[in-house]
Amino acid sequence: MVSTEWVDPAPTRLDDYSILPTVGVEEEFVLIDPVTDAPFPGNAVVAAEGRALDVHLQLELSQCQIETATPVCTGTTQLRAELCRARGRAAAAATRVGARLLAAGVPPVGPAPRAISDVPRYRHLAEHFGLLGQQVICGCHVHVGVCDRDLAVQVSNHLRPWLPALLALTANSPIIGGVDTGYSSWRQVLWARWPSAGPPPVFESAAHYDAVVAELLAQQAILDPAMIYWDVRLSAHLPTVEVRVADVPATVEETVLLATLIRGLVSTALTDVRQGRSAAPVYGHRLRAGYWRAARDGMTGHAVDMRSGRLVPATEPIRHLLEHVRPALERTGDYRDTQRAVRTVLTCGNGAIRQRRAFAAGTTHDLVDMLARSTIGGCTPPSELN
């Protein structure tokens, strides 16, 4: 998780939001055997090596997953450096124990792993929900500083219409077990099994948010508040809004792009709330259809326009998103870089497009090799940290 030492906290009053709030990012990764390309069930030993390299690696549900987290960042330059540091050192820790680090939403090769991390909470989850060892999915969670909880739930309401576009932009899990699923984000399909996954409800207040959480607990649909898996949620331990809709992006630059867009969305929402503008209403069935389209088509094919409900080219909502956050990003000088980053993804494709391209052109090993190189592109190579 993002460091609990939330220095430089987000402002507590609407009038204080003259600049973009602080941001932190968590990324989940698959560990891969470099010989077989199958998932490598050794996250505990990788985490131990990470401590020697001065990077904290969190154990995830499956033994073939780890998670990194940045400290609180105030700008994109700092965030990029922290993401590179975390990915580079995590890759070095994996290399030390004979594994590779992959930024992919699901393992692209090999049989479904079954081993759960030896953590009491994860064992309890497996007993209650069943067959969790096969759910190896890796996402990216972006925390944006919003100290007031009533304000945070209003931000959540404003973010709902943009979640399918963020998913389409970052889709990075088309291939699992050496098979093309037909989806751009198979992670999203697997993730939907959880009773609290998906877009958040519309909330009237923080008290309403807490009442819904309490009801899910009473129904045993969740076992603890940490099992609130909505794609926008209030952090239980930090003064942040956490956005969880994305596959883990294939590259550092795509993660920076994702975090910058989300921070821009939060800043824009805060401005709208300050000026008395309500969140745009979105029908539940339309949002669900938008999610399905984003998971299947990604940046190819079609998307659902959240305003009209009509099918539009898949890239159109992404362009609308960029224009929506433009004033917020221009205030901090981030707009031009973000515009270039969006153009790069639109031109070169997102992770799903590039995975399919590599899969069609070569072997599954070529695909894994491409993903491993992309994961640490621009970062200090593991060989220089060993």
C-alpha positions in Angstrom: 0.0 0.0 0.0 1.0 3.6 -0.4 3.0 4.9 2.6 0.8 5.8 5.6 3.1 8.7 6.2 0.9 11.0 4.0 3.1 14.1 4.1 2.0 17.2 2.3 -1.7 16.2 2.8 -4.4 17.3 0.5 -6.3 20.4 1.5 -9.4 20.1 3.7 -11.4 23.0 2.2 -12.7 23.4 -1.3 -11.1 26.8 -1.6 -7.6 25.2 -1.0 -7.7 23.3 -4.3 -5.8 25.7 -6.5 -3.3 23.1 -7.6 -3.5 19.4 -8.3 -3.6 17.2 -5.2 -0.9 14.7 -4.2 -0.8 11.2 -5.7 0.6 7.8 -5.0 0.5 4.6 -7.0 0.4 0.8 -6.2 1.3 -1.7 -9.0 0.8 -5.4 -9.0 3.1 -7.7 -11.0 3.3 -11.4 -12.0 6.4 -13.4 -11.2 7.4 -15.7 -14.1 9.9 -18.6 -14.4 12.5 -17.4 -17.0 12.8 -21.0 -18.5 9.2 -22.2 -18.7 7.5 -18.7 -18.7 4.9 -20.2 -16.3 4.0 -18.3 -13.1 6.7 -18.5 -10.4 5.2 -19.2 -6.9 7.9 -17.5 -4.9 6.7 -14.0 -3.8 7.9 -14.5 -0.2 11.6 -15.0 -1.3 11.3 -12.2 -3.8 10.0 -9.9 -1.0 12.9 -10.9 1.2 15.4 -10.0 -1.5 13.5 -6.7 -2.0 14.3 -5.8 1.6 18.0 -6.1 0.8 17.5 -3.7 -2.1 15.6 -1.2 0.0 12.2 -1.7 -1.6 9.1 -2.9 0.2 7.3 -5.6 -1.8 3.8 -6.6 -0.6 2.6 -10.2 -0.9 -0.5 -10.5 -3.0 -3.2 -13.2 -2.9 -1.3 -15.6 -5.2 2.3 -16.7 -4.5 3.2 -15.6 -8.0 2.3 -11.9 -7.4 3.9 -9.0 -5.7 2.9 -5.3 -5.2 5.0 -2.1 -5.2 3.9 1.3 -3.9 5.3 4.7 -4.4 5.5 7.3 -1.6 3.3 10.4 -1.8 4.2 12.4 -4.9 3.5 16.0 -5.8 4.3 15.9 -9.5 4.8 13.7 -12.5 8.6 14.0 -12.5 8.8 12.6 -8.9 6.2 10.0 -9.7 8.0 8.7 -12.7 11.3 8.4 -10.7 9.6 6.5 -7.9 7.8 4.1 -10.3 11.1 3.4 -12.1 12.9 2.9 -8.8 10.2 0.4 -7.6 10.0 -1.5 -10.8 13.8 -1.7 -11.2 14.4 -2.9 -7.7 11.5 -5.4 -7.8 12.8 -6.8 -11.1 16.3 -7.1 -9.5 14.9 -8.9 -6.5 13.1 -11.3 -8.8 16.2 -11.9 -10.8 18.2 -12.7 -7.7 15.9 -15.7 -7.0 15.6 -16.9 -10.6 12.4 -15.1 -11.7 11.2 -12.4 -14.0 8.9 -9.5 -13.3 6.0 -8.9 -15.7 3.6 -6.0 -15.9 0.6 -7.8 -17.3 -3.0 -8.1 -16.1 -2.9 -11.9 -16.1 -0.1 -14.5 -16.6 0.2 -14.9 -20.4 1.7 -18.4 -20.3 1.4 -21.6 -18.2 -1.2 -23.4 -16.2 -3.3 -21.6 -13.7 -1.4 -21.5 -10.4 -3.2 -22.6 -7.2 -0.9 -21.6 -4.3 -2.3 -18.9 -2.0 0.2 -16.7 -0.2 0.7 -17.9 3.4 -1.2 -15.0 5.0 -4.1 -15.6 7.4 -6.4 -13.2 5.7 -5.8 -14.7 2.3 -6.5 -18.2 3.6 -9.7 -17.0 5.1 -10.7 -15.4 1.8 -10.0 -18.7 0.0 -12.2 -20.6 2.5 -15.1 -18.3 2.0 -15.0 -17.5 -1.7 -13.4 -20.6 -3.2 -10.8 -21.4 -5.9 -8.9 -18.2 -5.5 -5.5 -19.6 -6.5 -6.6 -19.5 -10.1 -7.3 -15.8 -9.9 -3.9 -14.2 -10.7 -4.8 -10.7 -11.7 -2.7 -7.6 -11.6 -4.1 -4.0 -11.4 -2.9 -0.5 -10.7 -4.4 1.6 -7.9 -4.0 5.3 -7.9 -4.5 7.3 -4.7 -5.3 11.0 -4.9 -5.3 13.1 -1.8 -8.8 14.3 -0.6 -8.9 14.7 3.1 -12.6 15.3 3.6 -14.7 12.1 3.3 -17.9 13.9 2.3 -16.0 15.6 -0.4 -14.4 12.4 -1.4 -17.7 10.6 -2.1 -18.8 13.5 -4.3 -15.6 13.1 -6.2 -16.4 9.4 -6.6 -19.8 10.3 -8.1 -18.1 12.6 -10.6 -15.5 9.9 -11.6 -18.0 7.1 -12.5 -18.7 8.1 -16.1 -15.0 8.0 -16.9 -14.1 4.6 -15.6 -14.7 2.6 -18.8 -12.3 5.0 -20.7 -9.6 4.5 -18.1 -10.1 0.7 -18.4 -9.9 0.8 -22.2 -6.8 3.0 -22.2 -4.9 0.6 -19.8 -6.2 -2.8 -21.0 -3.2 -5.2 -20.8 -4.5 -8.7 -20.4 -5.7 -10.3 -23.6 -3.8 -13.6 -23.4 -3.9 -16.1 -20.6 -2.4 -19.6 -20.6 -1.1 -19.1 -24.1 -4.6 -18.4 -25.4 -6.1 -15.2 -26.8 -9.3 -14.6 -24.7 -10.9 -12.3 -27.3 -10.9 -9.6 -24.6 -8.5 -6.7 -24.2 -8.8 -6.9 -20.4 -9.4 -10.5 -19.2 -8.4 -9.3 -15.8 -11.6 -7.2 -15.6 -13.7 -10.3 -16.5 -12.1 -12.3 -13.7 -12.3 -9.4 -11.3 -16.0 -9.2 -11.7 -16.6 -12.4 -9.7 -16.2 -10.4 -6.4 -19.5 -9.1 -5.0 -18.1 -5.6 -4.4 -16.1 -5.2 -7.6 -16.9 -2.8 -10.4 -18.1 0.8 -10.4 -19.2 2.3 -7.1 -22.8 3.2 -6.3 -23.8 6.9 -6.2 -23.4 8.1 -2.7 -25.2 11.0 -0.9 -22.6 11.4 1.8 -19.8 9.7 3.7 -22.5 8.4 6.1 -24.3 6.8 3.2 -21.0 5.2 2.0 -20.4 3.8 5.5 -24.0 2.4 5.7 -23.5 0.6 2.4 -20.2 -0.9 3.6 -22.0 -2.0 6.9 -24.8 -3.6 4.9 -22.3 -5.6 2.8 -20.6 -6.8 6.0 -23.9 -7.9 7.5 -24.7 -9.8 4.3 -21.2 -11.4 4.5 -20.7 -10.3 0.9 -17.4 -8.9 2.2 -15.5 -10.1 5.2 -13.9 -6.8 6.2 -13.9 -3.2 4.9 -10.7 -3.8 3.0 -12.8 -6.0 0.7 -14.6 -3.0 -0.7 -13.3 -3.5 -4.2 -15.2 -0.7 -6.0 -13.2 0.9 -8.8 -13.4 4.1 -6.9 -13.3 3.9 -3.1 -12.3 5.8 0.0 -9.1 4.5 1.4 -9.6 3.0 4.9 -6.1 4.1 6.1 -5.2 7.2 4.0 -7.0 10.6 3.3 -7.4 9.6 -0.4 -9.7 8.6 -3.1 -8.4 5.4 -4.6 -9.1 4.5 -8.3 -8.7 0.8 -9.0 -10.2 0.3 -12.5 -7.0 -0.3 -14.5 -5.0 -3.3 -15.5 -1.4 -2.8 -14.4 0.0 -0.7 -17.4 2.8 -2.3 -19.4 5.2 0.6 -19.0 6.2 3.2 -16.5 5.1 5.9 -19.0 1.6 4.5 -19.2 1.3 4.3 -15.5 2.4 8.0 -15.3 -0.2 8.8 -17.9 -2.9 6.9 -16.0 -2.1 8.6 -12.7 -1.9 12.1 -14.3 -5.4 11.6 -15.9 -6.9 10.4 -12.6 -5.4 13.2 -10.7 -6.8 15.6 -13.3 -10.2 14.0 -13.0 -10.2 14.4 -9.2 -9.0 18.0 -9.5 -11.8 18.7 -12.1 -14.4 17.1 -9.8 -13.3 19.2 -6.9 -13.7 22.3 -9.1 -17.2 21.1 -10.2 -18.2 20.5 -6.6 -17.0 23.9 -5.5 -19.0 25.6 -8.3 -22.1 23.6 -7.4 -22.2 21.3 -10.5 -23.6 17.9 -9.7 -22.1 14.7 -11.1 -23.5 13.7 -14.5 -26.1 10.9 -14.0 -25.2 7.6 -15.5 -27.6 4.7 -15.8 -26.3 1.5 -14.2 -27.1 -0.6 -17.2 -25.2 1.8 -19.4 -22.1 1.8 -17.2 -22.2 -2.0 -17.1 -22.3 -2.1 -20.9 -19.5 0.4 -21.1 -17.4 -1.7 -18.8 -18.0 -4.8 -20.9 -17.1 -3.0 -24.1 -14.0 -1.5 -22.6 -12.9 -4.9 -21.3 -13.6 -6.6 -24.7 -12.6 -4.0 -27.2 -10.1 -1.9 -25.3 -8.9 0.7 -27.8 -10.1 -1.2 -30.9 -13.7 -1.5 -32.0 -16.3 0.4 -30.1 -17.1 2.1 -26.8 -20.3 3.1 -25.2 -20.8 6.9 -24.9 -21.8 7.4 -21.3 -23.9 10.5 -22.2 -26.0 9.1 -25.1 -25.6 5.3 -24.7 -24.6 5.1 -28.4 -21.7 3.1 -29.7 -18.8 5.3 -30.7 -15.2 4.6 -31.9 -13.3 3.1 -28.9 -10.8 6.0 -28.8 -13.5 8.7 -28.7 -14.1 8.6 -24.9 -10.3 8.8 -24.3 -10.1 12.0 -26.4 -13.1 13.4 -24.5 -11.4 12.5 -21.2 -8.3 14.4 -22.1 -10.3 17.5 -23.0 -12.3 17.2 -19.8 -9.2 17.4 -17.6 -7.3 19.9 -19.8 -8.0 23.0 -17.6 -6.7 21.1 -14.5 -3.6 19.9 -16.2 -2.9 23.2 -17.8 -2.8 24.8 -14.4 0.3 22.7 -13.5 1.9 22.6 -16.9 1.2 18.8 -17.4 -1.2 19.1 -20.3 1.2 19.0 -23.2 3.1 16.0 -21.9 -0.1 14.2 -21.2 -1.4 15.0 -24.7 1.7 13.6 -26.2 1.4 10.5 -24.0 -2.2 9.9 -25.1 -1.2 10.4 -28.8 1.6 7.8 -28.3 -0.8 5.2 -26.9 -3.4 6.0 -29.7 -0.6 5.5 -32.3 1.3 2.6 -30.9 -1.5 0.8 -29.1 -2.0 0.0 -25.4 -0.7 -3.1 -23.7 -3.4 -5.4 -25.1 -2.7 -4.3 -28.7 1.1 -4.8 -28.3 0.6 -8.2 -26.6 -1.5 -9.4 -29.5 1.1 -8.0 -32.0 3.9 -9.9 -30.3 1.8 -13.1 -29.9 1.0 -13.1 -33.6 4.5 -12.4 -34.7 6.4 -15.0 -32.6 6.2 -17.5 -29.8 4.8 -17.2 -26.3 8.4 -16.8 -25.1 8.7 -13.8 -27.4 5.6 -12.4 -25.8 6.9 -12.8 -22.3 10.3 -11.4 -23.3 8.6 -8.3 -24.7 6.5 -7.8 -21.6 9.6 -8.2 -19.3 11.5 -5.7 -21.2 8.6 -3.2 -21.3 8.1 -3.6 -17.5 11.5 -2.0 -16.7 12.0 0.1 -19.9 13.7 3.3 -18.8 14.5 2.0 -15.4 17.9 0.8 -13.9 18.4 -2.7 -15.2 18.4 -5.5 -12.6 21.9 -6.5 -13.6 23.2 -3.1 -12.3 21.5 -3.6 -8.9 22.7 -7.2 -8.3 
